[in-house]
Amino acid sequence: MFMGEFQHTVDSKGRLAIPSKFREELGENFIITRGLDGCIFVYPMNEWSNMEGKLKSLPLTKADARAFVRFFFSGATECEVDKQGRILLPQNLRDHAGIDKEAVIIGVSTRVEVWAKEKWQDYSNEAGESFEDIAEKIVDLGI
C-alpha cells in the first residue's frame, strides 16, 4: 500500500526522484498518466491492469465514458526507474500537472500521485478545511 508525502525537485531534463519505499512497490516497470484534479497518477502494473479492465467495461455508447478513456490512455506511458532512483516525466504530463521545479509525491493506497508543490498545497489546504464535512458525506459508503 502506498502512503506518505514526499517533496522532491524535478531536474532540468524532467527527471524526478521516486521515494525508495515507493520504488519497491512500483516494481521495475509501471505506468504514469494524466490524473484527476491536476496531478499525475502512477500505477504499478497489477493496478494498471485492474484499472484497464474496469475502463474496458465502460459502455462505448456513452460519450463521457469514451472521453474519459481517451484522456486516460492517451496520456499513459510505461516508465522505469534509472540507477539514481529517478523517472523521466514526459513534458505533456508535466504540463498537465503544472510541474516545473518542485513536486510532491504522495501515496494514495493503490497508486502514487505526483503534484506541483503549489497545487498540492492549495488542494491540501482546501480539502483540510472541509475534511470533516467530506467524512460525513462518505459515511454512507460504508467507511
C-alpha positions in Angstrom: 0.0 0.0 0.0 1.3 3.5 -0.9 1.1 6.2 1.8 3.0 9.2 2.8 4.1 12.6 1.3 7.5 13.5 -0.1 8.8 16.6 -1.6 11.4 16.5 -4.5 12.8 18.6 -7.2 12.4 18.0 -10.9 15.7 18.5 -12.7 16.2 20.4 -16.0 15.7 17.2 -18.0 12.4 16.4 -16.4 13.6 13.7 -14.0 12.1 13.2 -10.6 13.4 11.0 -7.8 10.9 8.5 -6.5 11.0 7.7 -2.8 12.7 4.3 -2.2 9.7 2.9 -0.3 7.5 3.6 -3.4 10.1 2.2 -5.9 10.0 -1.2 -4.2 6.2 -1.4 -4.6 6.0 0.0 -8.1 8.4 -2.6 -9.4 10.7 -2.3 -12.4 8.1 -1.0 -14.8 5.0 0.9 -14.1 2.5 3.3 -15.8 2.2 7.0 -15.4 -0.7 9.0 -16.9 -2.8 12.1 -16.5 -4.6 12.1 -13.2 -7.6 13.9 -11.9 -7.5 17.2 -10.0 -4.5 18.3 -12.0 -2.0 15.7 -10.9 -0.2 12.6 -12.4 -1.3 9.1 -11.5 1.4 6.4 -11.1 0.2 2.8 -11.2 2.1 -0.5 -10.6 1.5 -2.9 -13.4 -1.0 -5.0 -11.5 -3.1 -2.0 -10.5 -2.9 -0.7 -14.1 -4.3 -4.0 -15.3 -7.1 -3.7 -12.8 -7.9 -0.1 -14.0 -7.6 -1.1 -17.6 -10.2 -3.9 -17.1 -12.6 -1.6 -15.4 -12.3 1.0 -18.2 -12.7 -1.6 -20.9 -16.1 -2.5 -19.4 -17.4 1.1 -19.8 -20.1 1.4 -22.4 -18.7 2.6 -25.7 -22.0 4.3 -26.5 -21.6 6.8 -23.7 -19.8 10.0 -24.7 -18.4 10.6 -21.2 -17.0 7.1 -21.0 -15.3 7.5 -24.4 -13.9 10.9 -23.4 -12.5 9.6 -20.1 -10.9 6.5 -21.7 -9.3 8.7 -24.4 -8.0 11.2 -21.8 -6.7 8.5 -19.5 -5.0 6.2 -22.1 -3.6 8.9 -24.4 -1.6 10.3 -21.6 -0.3 7.0 -20.4 3.3 5.8 -20.8 5.3 2.9 -19.4 8.1 4.1 -17.1 11.1 2.7 -15.3 13.4 4.0 -12.6 17.0 4.8 -13.5 20.1 3.8 -11.4 19.7 7.0 -9.3 16.0 6.2 -8.5 14.6 8.8 -10.9 11.9 8.7 -13.6 11.5 10.9 -16.6 8.3 12.8 -16.5 7.2 13.4 -20.1 6.6 17.1 -21.0 2.9 16.5 -21.7 2.4 15.1 -18.2 4.4 17.9 -16.6 2.3 20.4 -18.5 -0.9 18.7 -17.4 0.1 18.8 -13.7 1.8 22.3 -13.9 5.0 20.8 -12.6 8.0 23.0 -13.2 10.6 22.6 -10.5 9.1 21.5 -7.2 6.9 18.3 -6.9 5.1 16.5 -4.1 4.8 12.7 -4.4 2.0 11.2 -2.3 0.9 7.6 -1.7 -2.8 7.0 -2.2 -3.4 3.4 -1.3 -3.1 1.6 -4.7 -1.4 4.4 -6.6 1.0 7.2 -6.3 0.2 10.8 -7.3 2.7 13.5 -8.4 1.6 17.1 -7.9 3.1 20.5 -8.5 4.1 21.7 -5.0 1.8 24.8 -5.1 -1.2 22.9 -6.5 -0.8 20.3 -3.7 -0.6 22.9 -1.0 -3.7 24.6 -2.3 -5.6 21.3 -2.7 -4.5 20.1 0.7 -5.4 23.3 2.4 -8.8 23.4 0.8 -9.5 19.7 1.5 -8.2 20.1 5.0 -10.8 22.8 5.8 -13.6 20.5 4.7 -12.2 17.2 5.8 -14.9 16.6 8.5 -17.7 17.6 6.0 -16.3 15.1 3.5 -16.1 12.4 6.2 -19.8 12.9 7.0 -20.7 12.6 3.3 -18.8 9.4 2.7 -20.1 7.6 5.8 -22.9 6.3 3.6 -20.2 4.4 1.5 -19.6 2.1 4.4 -16.5 3.7 5.8 
